[in-house]
Amino acid sequence: MRRIASGSIGRKRFRLTGRTVPGRKYGRYAVLFLVGLLLFQGFGAGEETEHVDGEDGGRSHYTVVRESMAGREEVPLEEYLIGALAGSVPDDFAPQACRAQAVILRTNVIYVAQKEGTASVTARMLKQESLTFQEMREKWGDTFGERYGRLKEAVKETEGQILVYEGIPVELPFFPLSAGKTRQGGEVWQDHAASYLPSVSCQEDVFAAQYEQEKRMGERELEEILGEVFGAEGRVPWEETETVTDSAGYVTTLIWKEKEIPGEVFRERAGLASSCFAMEKDGNNVYLVTKGIGHGLGMSQYTANAMAGEGKEYREILAYFFPACEIIKN
């Protein structure tokens, strides 16, 4: 991941002051000046950022394009976020945790938009599921009104707010459940610019019902998967592989002979809950025991929800997971 060049977010306000210019000639000049100024402002010149506590900056000009069999639909950012929340948080997510997630999702949209140099991004660029109004109705049925209202409120209460690192919008990952602490960004992305993603303790996560999971796999099946991901001509004996883990216990690299593959690549191909795993043989089977759910980088939704349950508000939740970042208003 690279840091992008400093982009512009927000809108600068202009106020015309001064005395009236007498005479028809100067009156025409004043009118032309006003028209030019309004056009200049309308095209978004002179943009800047402002802090959360500042004056409302107005509705965002960013949009998200959804493409489906029904066609192409361009959705305003704040409207898109309601569906993105519905597609990314559990139904019982606490209101303050929903607000933290809304800020993360909004930040990711603006990060991608500025990286791509456009105010209109596609759902494919974002790699984030966003439910349509009808899909949310079908998902929630009789509880639609209550659930939709809660997510809409989370978006409204954080309207325009994003996280920046050194003044720049950054990519903010999140995941369901950690293996006890989040991962250090620099260890995962191998990029010094990811230093805004520290490893933080998530001890509440170890008490979750799905914290530890076990997947049984036939030895032959496992070795065929390893052969596939390593690009070998046949099966790769799993006992000949080595693993490299990061400081949070997640497998960053699998090694076989002189070949290496990322731990996340194997996790996805093997269908594991996380890349924090160990392999144990029992007869003709191998048991892959995992801890946590997801990639482990950024915000643990389980801990965020627990913090909200303890009375923490969304700014405190975001400050815990992204302490080097600052909330500003777009």
C-alpha positions in Angstrom: 0.0 0.0 0.0 1.3 3.4 -0.8 0.6 6.8 0.6 -1.1 9.0 -2.0 -0.2 12.5 -2.7 -2.0 15.1 -0.6 -5.4 15.5 -2.2 -8.2 17.9 -1.5 -11.2 17.2 0.6 -13.9 19.5 1.7 -15.1 22.8 0.3 -13.8 26.4 1.0 -16.5 29.0 1.5 -16.2 32.4 0.0 -17.7 35.7 1.3 -17.8 38.8 -0.8 -17.2 42.0 1.3 -16.5 45.7 0.4 -18.4 48.8 -0.6 -20.8 49.2 -3.5 -19.3 50.4 -6.8 -21.4 53.2 -8.2 -22.3 53.7 -11.8 -23.7 51.3 -14.6 -20.3 50.5 -15.9 -18.9 49.4 -12.6 -22.3 47.7 -11.8 -21.8 45.5 -14.8 -18.3 44.6 -13.7 -19.6 43.8 -10.2 -22.2 41.4 -11.7 -19.7 39.7 -13.9 -17.4 39.4 -10.9 -20.1 37.8 -8.9 -21.0 35.4 -11.7 -17.4 34.4 -12.1 -17.0 33.9 -8.4 -20.0 31.6 -8.2 -18.8 29.6 -11.1 -15.4 29.3 -9.6 -16.9 28.1 -6.3 -19.2 25.7 -8.1 -16.3 23.9 -9.8 -14.9 23.2 -6.4 -11.8 25.4 -6.5 -9.9 26.2 -3.3 -10.8 23.0 -1.4 -9.5 22.3 2.1 -10.1 20.1 5.1 -11.7 21.1 8.3 -11.9 19.5 11.8 -14.9 17.7 13.2 -15.8 20.5 15.6 -16.0 23.0 12.7 -18.9 24.2 10.7 -20.8 21.7 8.5 -19.1 21.4 5.1 -22.3 20.4 3.2 -23.2 17.3 1.3 -20.3 15.2 -0.1 -19.8 15.2 -3.9 -18.5 11.6 -3.9 -20.6 8.9 -5.4 -20.4 5.1 -5.6 -21.5 3.2 -8.8 -23.3 -0.1 -8.4 -23.4 -2.4 -11.4 -25.8 -5.4 -11.6 -27.9 -7.3 -14.1 -30.5 -4.5 -13.6 -28.0 -1.9 -14.9 -25.8 0.9 -13.6 -26.8 3.0 -10.6 -24.8 6.0 -9.2 -25.5 6.4 -5.5 -24.5 9.4 -3.3 -21.8 8.5 -0.8 -23.9 8.9 2.4 -26.7 6.7 0.9 -24.2 4.0 -0.2 -22.8 3.9 3.4 -26.1 2.6 4.8 -26.0 -0.4 2.5 -22.3 -0.9 3.2 -23.0 -1.0 6.9 -25.7 -3.5 6.4 -23.2 -5.7 4.4 -20.3 -5.4 6.8 -21.6 -5.4 10.5 -23.5 -8.0 12.5 -27.2 -7.2 13.0 -26.6 -6.8 16.8 -23.8 -4.3 16.4 -24.1 -1.5 19.0 -24.9 2.0 17.8 -21.5 3.5 18.7 -19.7 0.6 17.0 -21.9 1.2 13.9 -20.7 4.9 13.9 -17.1 3.8 14.1 -17.7 1.5 11.2 -19.4 4.2 9.2 -16.3 6.5 9.6 -14.1 3.6 8.4 -16.2 2.9 5.4 -16.5 6.6 4.4 -12.7 6.9 4.7 -12.1 3.9 2.5 -14.3 5.4 -0.2 -12.5 8.7 -0.2 -9.1 7.0 0.0 -9.9 5.0 -3.2 -11.4 8.0 -4.9 -8.3 10.1 -4.3 -6.0 7.3 -5.3 -7.9 6.8 -8.5 -8.3 10.6 -9.1 -12.1 10.5 -9.4 -15.1 11.5 -7.4 -17.1 8.5 -8.6 -15.8 5.0 -7.6 -17.3 1.6 -8.4 -18.2 -1.0 -5.8 -15.7 -3.2 -7.5 -12.9 -0.8 -6.6 -14.0 -0.7 -3.0 -14.3 -4.5 -2.7 -17.1 -3.9 -0.1 -20.5 -5.4 -0.2 -23.3 -2.9 -0.1 -26.9 -4.0 0.1 -29.6 -2.2 -1.8 -32.8 -0.9 -0.2 -34.7 -3.9 -1.4 -32.0 -6.4 -0.3 -32.2 -4.9 3.2 -36.0 -5.2 3.2 -35.7 -8.9 2.2 -32.9 -9.5 4.8 -34.6 -8.0 7.8 -38.3 -8.5 7.1 -40.5 -7.2 9.9 -37.5 -5.7 11.7 -36.4 -3.7 8.7 -37.6 -0.3 10.0 -35.7 -0.6 13.3 -32.5 -1.9 11.8 -32.5 0.4 8.8 -33.1 3.4 11.1 -30.2 2.5 13.3 -27.7 2.3 10.4 -29.1 5.5 8.9 -28.6 7.3 12.2 -25.0 6.0 12.4 -24.3 7.5 9.0 -26.1 10.8 9.8 -24.4 11.2 13.1 -20.9 10.9 11.5 -21.8 12.7 8.3 -18.7 13.7 6.4 -16.3 12.4 9.0 -13.2 10.5 7.9 -9.8 9.5 9.4 -6.6 10.9 8.1 -2.9 10.1 8.8 -0.6 13.1 8.5 -3.5 14.9 6.8 -4.1 12.2 4.2 -7.0 9.8 4.0 -5.8 6.2 4.4 -7.0 2.7 3.9 -8.7 1.4 7.1 -9.0 -2.4 7.3 -11.4 -4.2 9.7 -12.3 -7.8 10.4 -14.7 -9.8 12.7 -12.5 -11.3 15.4 -8.8 -11.2 16.3 -6.5 -13.9 17.7 -6.0 -11.8 20.9 -4.5 -8.7 19.3 -4.5 -7.0 16.0 -1.6 -7.2 13.6 1.1 -4.6 13.0 0.5 -3.0 9.6 4.1 -2.9 8.5 4.5 -6.7 9.1 1.5 -7.5 6.9 1.9 -5.0 4.0 5.7 -4.7 4.2 5.3 -1.0 3.9 6.6 1.7 6.3 3.5 3.8 5.3 1.4 1.3 7.2 2.8 2.4 10.5 -0.6 4.0 11.3 -1.8 0.4 11.9 -0.4 -0.6 15.3 -0.9 -3.9 17.1 -3.4 -3.4 19.9 -4.7 -5.9 22.6 -8.1 -7.4 22.0 -8.4 -9.7 25.0 -12.2 -9.7 24.8 -11.9 -11.6 21.5 -10.5 -14.8 23.1 -13.9 -15.3 24.9 -15.9 -15.3 21.7 -17.7 -18.5 20.8 -15.9 -18.8 17.4 -12.5 -17.7 18.7 -11.0 -21.1 18.0 -12.1 -23.3 15.1 -11.0 -26.6 13.8 -11.0 -27.9 10.2 -10.4 -31.5 9.4 -8.8 -32.2 6.0 -7.6 -35.4 4.4 -3.8 -35.5 4.1 -4.0 -36.0 0.3 -6.5 -33.1 -0.1 -4.2 -30.8 2.0 -1.1 -31.7 -0.1 -3.0 -31.1 -3.3 -3.9 -27.6 -2.1 -0.3 -27.0 -1.2 0.8 -28.2 -4.6 -1.6 -25.8 -6.2 -0.7 -22.7 -4.3 3.0 -23.4 -4.6 2.7 -24.0 -8.3 4.2 -27.5 -8.0 3.7 -30.3 -10.6 2.2 -32.6 -8.0 1.3 -32.7 -4.3 3.5 -31.0 -1.7 4.0 -32.9 1.5 2.6 -30.7 4.2 5.3 -31.8 6.7 8.0 -30.4 4.4 6.5 -26.9 4.6 7.7 -24.2 7.1 5.7 -21.3 8.4 6.8 -17.7 9.3 4.6 -15.9 11.8 4.3 -12.2 12.7 4.3 -10.8 16.3 0.5 -11.4 16.6 0.9 -15.1 15.7 -0.5 -15.0 12.2 1.2 -16.9 9.4 2.7 -14.4 7.0 4.6 -16.9 4.8 4.6 -20.6 3.9 7.9 -21.9 2.6 8.5 -25.1 0.7 12.0 -25.7 -0.6 12.9 -22.3 -2.2 9.3 -21.2 -2.8 7.3 -18.8 -0.7 3.6 -17.9 -0.6 1.7 -15.5 1.6 -0.2 -17.0 4.5 -3.4 -15.2 3.4 -3.2 -17.0 0.0 -3.2 -20.4 1.7 -5.9 -19.3 4.1 -8.3 -18.4 1.4 -7.6 -21.5 -0.8 -7.9 -23.8 2.2 -11.1 -22.0 3.5 -9.7 -21.3 6.9 -11.2 -18.7 9.3 -7.9 -16.9 9.7 -4.2 -17.2 8.9 -3.4 -17.7 12.6 -3.3 -21.5 12.3 -1.5 -24.6 13.2 -1.5 -28.0 11.5 -1.7 -31.3 13.5 -1.9 -34.8 12.1 -4.2 -37.5 13.4 -4.2 -40.7 11.4 -4.9 -40.0 7.7 -6.3 -36.6 8.5 -4.7 -33.2 9.3 -6.5 -30.8 11.7 -6.0 -27.1 11.0 -6.7 -25.2 14.1 -7.4 -21.4 13.7 -7.8 -18.5 16.1 -9.8 -15.5 15.3 -11.8 -14.7 12.1 -10.4 -12.6 9.2 -7.1 -11.1 8.3 -6.5 -9.5 11.8 -5.5 -6.1 10.5 -7.1 -2.8 11.7 -10.2 -2.8 13.7 -11.6 -6.0 15.4 -15.4 -5.6 15.2 -15.8 -7.9 18.2 -13.7 -5.7 20.5 -15.2 -2.5 19.0 -18.7 -3.8 19.9 -17.5 -4.8 23.4 -16.1 -1.3 23.9 -19.4 0.2 22.8 -21.1 -2.0 25.3 -18.9 -0.6 28.0 -20.0 2.9 27.2 -17.2 4.0 24.8 -18.3 6.3 22.0 -17.1 5.9 18.4 -14.3 8.5 18.6 -12.7 6.5 21.5 -13.1 3.2 19.6 -11.4 4.7 16.5 -8.7 6.3 18.6 -7.9 2.9 20.2 -7.4 1.1 16.9 -5.9 4.0 14.9 -4.2 6.2 17.5 -2.0 8.0 15.0 -5.0 9.1 12.9 -7.2 12.1 13.3 -10.9 12.6 12.6 -11.7 15.4 10.2 -14.9 16.4 8.5 -15.0 16.3 4.7 
